[in-house]
Amino acid sequence: MTPLLTCKQFLDELSDYLDETTASEVRESLERHLSECPNCWVICDTTRKTIQIYRGMDPVPVPDAVHTRLMAALEKKKQAARAKR
């Protein structure tokens, strides 16, 4: 019997699980974890439903001013992370 995955291991695989790109044996382990872990079940179910909602929405363009501020903030974080190394 395969040991139960940890929640961290489950979350590391969640994206592939929801995209249905995991190997069958990995998928079985993930589903077993879901059947025994209510917290991960809620996360998985909520994420799946959120994706379904957003897929049904029309894209909304990001205003130029917001895009510029976002890119500047990301660049600042990137530079700060480099400085820590």
N, C-alpha and C positions, 0 to 999 in steps of 0.2 A: 504494500500500500504506500502510495506517495504521501509524504508529509504535507500538511496544509500550508499553503503559502502564507507569508506575512502580509499585512495590509500594505506595506511599502512595496513589496513585490507585485501585489495585485495592481496597485496604482501605477507602477512603472509600465505595466502591460495594458492599462485601460484603453488607451487610444487605439492600439492595434486590435484589441478585443471588440471595441465598438465599430471599427472599420471592417471587422470580420477578416482580418489578414493573419491571425495567429494560426500556428500549426494545431492540428486536432488535439494532440496530447497536452499542449499548453492550454488550449481552450477548455479542455476537461478540467484541468487544475483550477483555472479561473472560475469556472462555473461551480465547482465544488466549494471554493472559497466563498463565492457569493451565497451559496445555500446555507453556509454556516456563520457568516459574518453580516449581521444586519447593518452595520455602519457602511461597509463597502457596497452592500446592496443599494442603500439609499443614494450613495454617491453615484453609482453606476446608473441607476434608474433616473436620477435627476439630470445627469449629464446627457443621457440618451434623449430625454424629453426636451431638454434645452436645444440640442442639436436639431431635433425635428421642428421645433418652433422657428429657429433661425433659418432653416432651409426654406421655409415657406414665406419668408420676408423678402421684399425687394431691397437691393443694396442701397445704402444711403451714402453719398460721397462725403468725405471729411472736408470741412471748409479749409481753405488754404492757410488761414491763420492758425488753426488748430494743428494742422499737419506740420507747419513750421515749428511751433512750440514743442510738439511731440518729438520731432527729430532732434531738436536742440537738447531736450531733456535726456533722450536716449544717448546722444553723443557725450553729454556730461557724465552720465553713469558709466559709460564705456571707458572714458578717460580716468575716472575715479578708480575703476576696477583695475586698470592697467597700473596706476600709481601704487596700488597695494601690493603688487607683485614684487 
